[in-house]
Amino acid sequence: MEVILDPTTVHFHLPNHLLVRVHREYDKFIEELTSYFPHEKDGILKFYGECWKIFNALNSLELKSLEEPLYLFGQFFQKPLECLTIAYYLLQNAGAIARKYIQDPQLLSFIDAEVGTPKTHRRYLARDEGTYGPMPCSIPKGLLGMPFNTTSIDGLYCVGDRVFPGQCVIAVAFSGVMCAHQVAADIDKELVSD
């Protein structure tokens, strides 16, 4: 059976008749985005350059539970720069990073819709003040304030959009993968201690 791939992964239909396609090929996506906002080309390149730093750091690590100290310790010694990059960006909000480089309100609205910022989470997901995770006592900074898979009840774990890494299909799936690794690590600890 012949499969014909769609050249885009997402097609945004935004206010003011702005239609932005997120192409599978990154250069085409940037080319299209900068054609709509030529005055923001430098800012677009800088913002997405920072996004690539995060992606490349995450992509270089073997993805398991971030709650397992031995795993984190091992990853840090294998890939210290990547781990420090992730730690640095965990405290930051994607919308705030975009606003360091970009001023155009329409472009910022698109970035809010694409990467998911407190503004979009508040509007489309009805999240309290746009935050991730359970109802917070205060607004967390970036992803660091989110709960992980373990709970205070022994043997009870959480997965989904209310735990790290947050909302979207990929993030929820990753929370399940991390939880599976955490359960396996906890079972292994129990077997070793018996």
N, C-alpha and C positions, 0 to 999 in steps of 0.2 A: 504494500500500500504506500502510495506516495504521500508524503507529508509536506505541506507548504506552510512554512513559518510566517507568522505575522511579523512584519519588520518593526513593529512597536509593541511594547509591553503594556502601556497605558496611554489613553488618549484623553487629556483633560479638556473639558468644555467649561471655560471660565467666563466671568462677567466681561462685558464689553466685547463680546464675540471673539475672545482670545481662545484659540485652539492650539494646545501644545501637546505634541506627541513625545513620549519618552521612548526613544529608539533603542533597540537592542544594541546598536553600535553607539558607544558613548560619544564619539566625535560628531555623529549626525545629530544627536540630541543637543549638544552644545552649539552646533552650527545653527540649528533651528531656533533655539532659545535666544542666542545673541542676535539673530535676524529680527526678532521681535523687540529686543532691547539693546540696540547697538551702543547706546550711551552707557550701558552697564556691563560691557564685555569684560573689562578688567575685574570688576567685582564678581561676576559670574565665575570666571576662571579661578579666582582666589577662593571663593566659597566652596565650589565643587572640588578644588584642590585639597581643602581641609577634609571634605567628606571622603575623598580617596585615601587620605592618611588613616582614617578610622577603619575603612573597609579593608585596606591592605593589612593593617595590624591584626584585625579580627580574622581575616582569611589565612593568615600565616600560622595561627594557633590551632591545635587540635581542640575542637569544641567539646567540652565536657562541663561538669558542674563547677560554677564559680564559687560554690560554698565548700568545696573539698580542699582543705589546706595543702595536702600533699600534691594534688594536681597543680594548684596555683604556684606552689614553690618550684615544682619541676618546670612548669612553663616559663616562670620568671628567669630561671637559670639557662634555659634553652633559648629564649627570645626576650632578653631584658628590654631592648628598645621598644619592641612591639607592646609589651606589657605596660611600660611607662606611658606610651602613647595612649593606650586605652584608658589607663588611670587618669591621665590628664583630661581627656574628653568626657569621661563619666560625669564630671562636675559641671559640664556645660550644656546649654540648651541650643538646639540646632537653629532656632529662630534668632537667638541672640548672636550666634556666629554669623548668620547671613546678614544681619543688620550692621555688623562691623564693616562689611564690604559693599553693601547694596543699599540704595536709598529709594528707588522707585517703588511706590506702594503697590502697584499692580504686580510687579515681579515678586515682591515680598509675599503677596497673597498667594501666588503660585507656589512659592517655596513652602509656605505654611501648609498648603494642600498636599504637596508632594512628600515632604519629609516628615510631616506631622509635628506640630509645635503646640504649645499650650493653647494658642488661639484656635487651632482646628479641633483639638480635643474638647475644648469648652463648647464650641459651636456644634460639631457633628456627633460627638459622643456623650455630651452632657456631663463632662467630667468637672468636678468642683474646681473652679479657677484654672481649668485646663491641665490639672496635674495627672500624672500616671498613678496607677496603683490604687489601694484602698483610700478611703477618705482620710486625708492627712490632717495632722494638728497644725502644720504650717506647710508652706509651699516648698517642696524639695528642690534641690539644685540638680538639674540633669537627671540621670538615671540612678545615681548613687543612693537616693532616698527611697528607692523601691525595695519592697520585700523580696526575698529570694524564695526558693521552693520549700524550705523547712519551716515548721511551725513549732510553737511551744508544746504541742501535744506529740508525744513520742509516737512515731509511725504514721503521722498525718502530714501529707505534703500538699502543696498548692501548685497548680499550673494554670496558665491562661494569661489574659491581657492585664491582670491586676498584679502580676509579679514580674520580675526582671526577665526579659528586656522590654516588656510593655505591649502596646497595641500593634496590630497588623498580623496577617496570617503567618508570615515568616517568623516574627518575634514570638508568637504563641507556640508555633511548632518547636522553636528553639527552647522555649521554657519547658516543653515536654521532654526534649532530649536531655536537657540539663537535669531535670528531675529524675529521669531514668538512671542517669549516671550517679546521682546523689543516693538514690535508693540502693543501687548496687554497691556503692562505697559503704553505706551504712550496714548493709547485710554482711559485707565482708568484715567490717569491724566487729559485728556481733559474733560471727563465726570464729574470728581470731581470739576474742576474749573468752569464748566458752571452753 
